[in-house]
Amino acid sequence: MLGVLGPMLPSYAQDRATLLRIIVPFNAGSGADAAARALGNALTEAAGLTVIVENRAGGATVIGSQEVARAAADGNTILYTTGGHTTNAVLMKKLPYDSLNGFTPLAMLTRTPGWVLVVGPNSRFKTLKQFLDAAKKDPGKLTFGSSGVGGSSHVMGSLFCKAANIDLTHVPYKGTPFTDLFAGVIDSSFQGSGTVMQYLKDGRLRALGISSAKRVAQLPDVPTFGEFGINADLPAWSGIFGPPNLPPAVVQRLSESLHKAQQVPSYVKFVTDNGSEVVNMGPQQFRTYVAEEIAQYRRTLPPLGIHIE
């Protein structure tokens, strides 16, 4: 029997090295899911990998993230996630992993220029001024939906309210709030421009303002929050993490594969069409970035009063 298995082992090892599971801690059909699948296609094209994208939504991304934190350190399982990974480190009291040391940061993939305040297609609000005036007239009457308590969209909405000195009622969802936003059940939501760009293009949502330092090319008629004296922003990015203690050779292999995928024209087009930009940030630089962002959030987020049990 050993004589049969022996020659098979190199082939098996090679097959294992080309199989990659991407865990996405968001719902199927979400913007993050679409982006992860675009990345998977690029990894197949550029690095010859067989990619399986698996959705593990729930728990404000904790369920999927925890699966990767507990995965074998063989390079066959990675996490595709967003900036909420670092806000969770500060806002969650009982996070079952260390957001930095419980993973191996591999690459920041994309960065989004800003968060967009969006309303439904039939909303009575056509401008940011109209929205702000209504919010100040009736504190707490207007609502904003998010993907859950403590998620990035919740944090961004809270930062906006604090900076604009208004009171909006938060409506958390287990998934995305888009269905109710389209239907006018909730008044608004704060979403990364990359997440909602297609909805804005096809008229299913309307943008009132954006958190970027200057107006973005894809939304030239949408004013910045800064034009209204509102200083509110939150870094919006996507990145890849592996399980903790990945061997240096595995880190290098995955990093090189990700870098190749980021240069695939179809992936670059997907990213830019959705209002984001490709970022070339490797393992060490990404690790430093994550550490610094968590440290910053420990100073800036507690005053918002958001807590996740």
Protein Blocks (a to p, Z undefined) as FASTA:
>chain_A
ZZmmmmmmmmmmmmmmmpccdddfbdehiaklmmmmmmmmmmmmmnopacdddddeejhh
mlmmmmmmmmccehpaccdddfklmmmmmmpmklcbdfklmpccfbdfbdcfbdcddddf
kbcbfbfklmmmmmmmmghkaccddebehiaklmmmmmmmmmnopacdddddfbdfklmm
mnomambdcddfklmmmmmmnopaccfbdfbfbdcfklmmbccfklnopacddddddddd
ddehiafklmmmmmmmmmmmmmgmklmmmmmmnopacddddfklmmmmmmmmmmmmmmmm
mmnopacZZ
